Amino acid sequence: MTDLHFQSEEHLNSFIKNLQFIGLGSESYCYKLDKNTTFKYLCGPAYIERSKEEILQFKDINIPNYIFAENLVYIKEEIVGVLMKYINGENLEFHKLDQIKVLNLIKALDDLMLATKQLSNLNIIAFDVCPVNILYSKGRFYLIDTMDYLKVEDSSEKIFQDNMAHITFNIYQSIITAPILKFITSIPEIKDFKKDVELLTNPSYILKVLLEELNNYFGCEIKTIKEASKKLIKN
């Protein structure tokens, strides 16, 4: 992956016409540059004053679950975009996590927790964490739109708690259905998970307890949250 340079906005727009559009944010448009690379075209005021060093400050961090900008796109000397690893997955605003096997979700959450511990040990706090900025692909969660992440002066444990609390809350919006949420209120260990920071820092534990209780309640092995939801509605 190398920087891209264009001589004019017309030159860039002509280039973009041949790319696959994959999404947009409040201040950017994203395109698939090739099978390995996403081109994020920056178009908002938040990026006008950003220097190369600020934008690429985390480019050398190798934590697979976190997708950082690696290269830049220029029109003459002006930075107008970034290049980063392409992930072929759906964001949690559209992905039906309740249809994924619960045991697979537990593994993915354990993997994400370890990755977030690595990130937090570097004193990096995640900002703009929301369902549209979390992807699920092939058994792994990915955090994208990471340009607002910051290094902060705080303990790594406090940073980890803050990071995981925000991430877990958003992921669980895509996992927990209304019937399951009602069922959770009957489980003392996890009924207050939305308010309990310790539980939110260990999202797979929440799911493990929930799965065990569902299996006991129905007297059979539950595969997905969707399956459990249907059974609870029938009951």
One Martini backbone bead per residue (centre of mass of N, CA, C, O) as a GRO file, in nm:
protein
  235
    1MET     BB    1   0.095   0.038   0.024
    2THR     BB    2   0.036   0.364  -0.112
    3ASP     BB    3   0.031   0.663  -0.197
    4LEU     BB    4  -0.194   0.907  -0.337
    5HIS     BB    5  -0.189   1.112  -0.645
    6PHE     BB    6  -0.342   1.427  -0.738
    7GLN     BB    7  -0.401   1.718  -0.947
    8SER     BB    8  -0.723   1.694  -0.910
    9GLU     BB    9  -1.057   1.665  -0.852
   10GLU     BB   10  -1.121   1.547  -1.131
   11HIS     BB   11  -0.919   1.318  -1.119
   12LEU     BB   12  -1.040   1.181  -0.868
   13ASN     BB   13  -1.336   1.144  -0.968
   14SER     BB   14  -1.258   0.962  -1.204
   15PHE     BB   15  -1.139   0.738  -1.026
   16ILE     BB   16  -1.393   0.677  -0.843
   17LYS     BB   17  -1.593   0.568  -1.067
   18ASN     BB   18  -1.425   0.271  -1.054
   19LEU     BB   19  -1.538   0.230  -0.773
   20GLN     BB   20  -1.652   0.074  -0.487
   21PHE     BB   21  -1.912   0.139  -0.294
   22ILE     BB   22  -1.937   0.097   0.089
   23GLY     BB   23  -1.975   0.392   0.230
   24LEU     BB   24  -2.083   0.629   0.496
   25GLY     BB   25  -2.027   0.922   0.670
   26SER     BB   26  -2.028   1.234   0.807
   27GLU     BB   27  -1.699   1.273   0.670
   28SER     BB   28  -1.734   1.027   0.448
   29TYR     BB   29  -1.611   0.809   0.183
   30CYS     BB   30  -1.629   0.462   0.081
   31TYR     BB   31  -1.386   0.251  -0.093
   32LYS     BB   32  -1.286  -0.003  -0.310
   33LEU     BB   33  -0.974  -0.041  -0.436
   34ASP     BB   34  -0.922  -0.339  -0.337
   35LYS     BB   35  -0.905  -0.647  -0.180
   36ASN     BB   36  -0.717  -0.481   0.062
   37THR     BB   37  -0.851  -0.177   0.010
   38THR     BB   38  -0.942   0.130   0.162
   39PHE     BB   39  -1.109   0.432   0.061
   40LYS     BB   40  -1.108   0.743   0.241
   41TYR     BB   41  -1.307   1.019   0.180
   42LEU     BB   42  -1.258   1.336   0.287
   43CYS     BB   43  -1.533   1.597   0.383
   44GLY     BB   44  -1.464   1.733   0.659
   45PRO     BB   45  -1.367   1.968   0.900
   46ALA     BB   46  -1.205   1.770   1.098
   47TYR     BB   47  -0.957   1.731   0.865
   48ILE     BB   48  -0.819   1.999   0.774
   49GLU     BB   49  -0.595   2.020   1.032
   50ARG     BB   50  -0.462   1.758   0.968
   51SER     BB   51  -0.187   1.579   0.995
   52LYS     BB   52   0.003   1.324   0.902
   53GLU     BB   53   0.085   1.242   1.195
   54GLU     BB   54  -0.202   1.226   1.312
   55ILE     BB   55  -0.333   1.021   1.112
   56LEU     BB   56  -0.062   0.809   1.138
   57GLN     BB   57   0.000   0.734   1.449
   58PHE     BB   58  -0.119   0.405   1.419
   59LYS     BB   59   0.001   0.240   1.167
   60ASP     BB   60   0.206   0.029   1.345
   61ILE     BB   61  -0.031  -0.115   1.464
   62ASN     BB   62  -0.077  -0.476   1.546
   63ILE     BB   63  -0.428  -0.507   1.551
   64PRO     BB   64  -0.660  -0.672   1.379
   65ASN     BB   65  -0.933  -0.535   1.508
   66TYR     BB   66  -0.776  -0.267   1.421
   67ILE     BB   67  -0.838   0.001   1.183
   68PHE     BB   68  -0.583   0.181   1.038
   69ALA     BB   69  -0.424   0.422   0.900
   70GLU     BB   70  -0.154   0.399   0.638
   71ASN     BB   71  -0.241   0.610   0.412
   72LEU     BB   72  -0.246   0.864   0.158
   73VAL     BB   73  -0.447   1.125  -0.002
   74TYR     BB   74  -0.387   1.349  -0.279
   75ILE     BB   75  -0.414   1.700  -0.371
   76LYS     BB   76  -0.132   1.751  -0.414
   77GLU     BB   77  -0.084   1.876  -0.079
   78GLU     BB   78  -0.365   1.767  -0.007
   79ILE     BB   79  -0.551   1.603   0.226
   80VAL     BB   80  -0.835   1.363   0.123
   81GLY     BB   81  -0.722   1.076   0.233
   82VAL     BB   82  -0.739   0.721   0.316
   83LEU     BB   83  -0.566   0.413   0.383
   84MET     BB   84  -0.692   0.073   0.435
   85LYS     BB   85  -0.800  -0.204   0.541
   86TYR     BB   86  -0.998  -0.453   0.406
   87ILE     BB   87  -1.332  -0.554   0.514
   88ASN     BB   88  -1.547  -0.836   0.468
   89GLY     BB   89  -1.820  -0.680   0.614
   90GLU     BB   90  -2.066  -0.610   0.858
   91ASN     BB   91  -2.234  -0.395   1.019
   92LEU     BB   92  -2.432  -0.369   1.318
   93GLU     BB   93  -2.677  -0.230   1.171
   94PHE     BB   94  -2.717  -0.510   0.979
   95HIS     BB   95  -2.622  -0.732   1.147
   96LYS     BB   96  -2.732  -1.064   1.253
   97LEU     BB   97  -2.625  -1.184   1.551
   98ASP     BB   98  -2.873  -1.374   1.632
   99GLN     BB   99  -2.768  -1.591   1.392
  100ILE     BB  100  -2.529  -1.656   1.549
  101LYS     BB  101  -2.345  -1.855   1.709
  102VAL     BB  102  -2.280  -1.830   2.036
  103LEU     BB  103  -1.998  -1.967   2.044
  104ASN     BB  104  -1.880  -1.769   1.830
  105LEU     BB  105  -1.925  -1.508   1.989
  106ILE     BB  106  -1.751  -1.577   2.231
  107LYS     BB  107  -1.485  -1.595   2.074
  108ALA     BB  108  -1.497  -1.305   1.956
  109LEU     BB  109  -1.500  -1.159   2.234
  110ASP     BB  110  -1.234  -1.267   2.342
  111ASP     BB  111  -1.063  -1.152   2.113
  112LEU     BB  112  -1.144  -0.851   2.157
  113MET     BB  113  -1.049  -0.825   2.448
  114LEU     BB  114  -0.747  -0.873   2.391
  115ALA     BB  115  -0.716  -0.640   2.188
  116THR     BB  116  -0.809  -0.413   2.387
  117LYS     BB  117  -0.582  -0.458   2.585
  118GLN     BB  118  -0.357  -0.378   2.395
  119LEU     BB  119  -0.457  -0.093   2.335
  120SER     BB  120  -0.465   0.005   2.636
  121ASN     BB  121  -0.154  -0.044   2.691
  122LEU     BB  122  -0.112   0.218   2.484
  123ASN     BB  123  -0.315   0.449   2.575
  124ILE     BB  124  -0.580   0.389   2.401
  125ILE     BB  125  -0.875   0.555   2.301
  126ALA     BB  126  -1.199   0.498   2.202
  127PHE     BB  127  -1.384   0.652   1.945
  128ASP     BB  128  -1.675   0.633   1.788
  129VAL     BB  129  -1.856   0.404   1.913
  130CYS     BB  130  -2.055   0.207   1.687
  131PRO     BB  131  -2.229  -0.004   1.491
  132VAL     BB  132  -2.108   0.120   1.215
  133ASN     BB  133  -1.793   0.071   1.349
  134ILE     BB  134  -1.873  -0.242   1.349
  135LEU     BB  135  -1.746  -0.552   1.251
  136TYR     BB  136  -1.845  -0.873   1.102
  137SER     BB  137  -1.596  -1.141   1.028
  138LYS     BB  138  -1.520  -1.456   1.045
  139GLY     BB  139  -1.528  -1.446   1.379
  140ARG     BB  140  -1.481  -1.118   1.384
  141PHE     BB  141  -1.408  -0.815   1.527
  142TYR     BB  142  -1.422  -0.471   1.398
  143LEU     BB  143  -1.258  -0.156   1.416
  144ILE     BB  144  -1.355   0.145   1.278
  145ASP     BB  145  -1.306   0.463   1.256
  146THR     BB  146  -0.999   0.559   1.412
  147MET     BB  147  -0.917   0.879   1.389
  148ASP     BB  148  -1.017   0.961   1.704
  149TYR     BB  149  -0.804   0.839   1.844
  150LEU     BB  150  -0.627   0.837   2.170
  151LYS     BB  151  -0.383   0.947   2.375
  152VAL     BB  152  -0.361   0.893   2.730
  153GLU     BB  153  -0.358   0.995   3.078
  154ASP     BB  154  -0.375   0.673   3.208
  155SER     BB  155  -0.475   0.388   3.305
  156SER     BB  156  -0.501   0.091   3.143
  157GLU     BB  157  -0.747  -0.014   3.304
  158LYS     BB  158  -0.933   0.228   3.261
  159ILE     BB  159  -0.926   0.221   2.954
  160PHE     BB  160  -1.036  -0.064   2.923
  161GLN     BB  161  -1.309  -0.015   3.056
  162ASP     BB  162  -1.403   0.205   2.863
  163ASN     BB  163  -1.376   0.055   2.599
  164MET     BB  164  -1.551  -0.201   2.665
  165ALA     BB  165  -1.813  -0.064   2.746
  166HIS     BB  166  -1.873   0.061   2.467
  167ILE     BB  167  -1.850  -0.192   2.292
  168THR     BB  168  -2.049  -0.384   2.432
  169PHE     BB  169  -2.301  -0.212   2.416
  170ASN     BB  170  -2.310  -0.214   2.099
  171ILE     BB  171  -2.310  -0.519   2.048
  172TYR     BB  172  -2.567  -0.589   2.226
  173GLN     BB  173  -2.771  -0.447   2.039
  174SER     BB  174  -2.720  -0.695   1.816
  175ILE     BB  175  -2.807  -0.944   2.014
  176ILE     BB  176  -3.034  -0.830   2.198
  177THR     BB  177  -3.348  -0.903   2.244
  178ALA     BB  178  -3.641  -0.851   2.393
  179PRO     BB  179  -3.685  -1.142   2.512
  180ILE     BB  180  -3.394  -1.162   2.628
  181LEU     BB  181  -3.399  -0.916   2.814
  182LYS     BB  182  -3.622  -1.028   2.993
  183PHE     BB  183  -3.469  -1.285   3.077
  184ILE     BB  184  -3.223  -1.145   3.215
  185THR     BB  185  -3.388  -1.029   3.466
  186SER     BB  186  -3.378  -1.342   3.595
  187ILE     BB  187  -3.054  -1.295   3.617
  188PRO     BB  188  -2.858  -1.193   3.865
  189GLU     BB  189  -2.563  -1.183   3.736
  190ILE     BB  190  -2.679  -1.000   3.454
  191LYS     BB  191  -2.923  -0.789   3.478
  192ASP     BB  192  -2.701  -0.524   3.506
  193PHE     BB  193  -2.502  -0.497   3.252
  194LYS     BB  194  -2.551  -0.195   3.152
  195LYS     BB  195  -2.421  -0.081   3.449
  196ASP     BB  196  -2.179  -0.292   3.461
  197VAL     BB  197  -1.849  -0.262   3.412
  198GLU     BB  198  -1.742  -0.548   3.468
  199LEU     BB  199  -1.927  -0.687   3.262
  200LEU     BB  200  -1.850  -0.509   3.009
  201THR     BB  201  -1.541  -0.623   3.019
  202ASN     BB  202  -1.704  -0.928   2.992
  203PRO     BB  203  -1.897  -1.034   2.742
  204SER     BB  204  -1.872  -1.351   2.740
  205TYR     BB  205  -1.990  -1.400   3.020
  206ILE     BB  206  -2.275  -1.310   2.962
  207LEU     BB  207  -2.323  -1.528   2.739
  208LYS     BB  208  -2.265  -1.781   2.908
  209VAL     BB  209  -2.487  -1.744   3.116
  210LEU     BB  210  -2.721  -1.723   2.919
  211LEU     BB  211  -2.687  -1.999   2.782
  212GLU     BB  212  -2.719  -2.176   3.033
  213GLU     BB  213  -3.005  -2.075   3.106
  214LEU     BB  214  -3.141  -2.156   2.839
  215ASN     BB  215  -3.078  -2.458   2.847
  216ASN     BB  216  -3.227  -2.509   3.116
  217TYR     BB  217  -3.508  -2.395   3.039
  218PHE     BB  218  -3.541  -2.592   2.768
  219GLY     BB  219  -3.367  -2.867   2.769
  220CYS     BB  220  -3.158  -2.751   2.550
  221GLU     BB  221  -2.964  -2.666   2.282
  222ILE     BB  222  -2.862  -2.347   2.209
  223LYS     BB  223  -2.750  -2.170   1.923
  224THR     BB  224  -2.934  -1.905   1.909
  225ILE     BB  225  -3.097  -1.614   1.975
  226LYS     BB  226  -3.327  -1.649   1.777
  227GLU     BB  227  -3.423  -1.921   1.881
  228ALA     BB  228  -3.482  -1.825   2.171
  229SER     BB  229  -3.686  -1.605   2.103
  230LYS     BB  230  -3.902  -1.787   1.977
  231LYS     BB  231  -3.947  -1.960   2.231
  232LEU     BB  232  -4.028  -1.730   2.424
  233ILE     BB  233  -4.279  -1.636   2.267
  234LYS     BB  234  -4.431  -1.910   2.285
  235ASN     BB  235  -4.427  -1.904   2.611
   0.00000   0.00000   0.00000
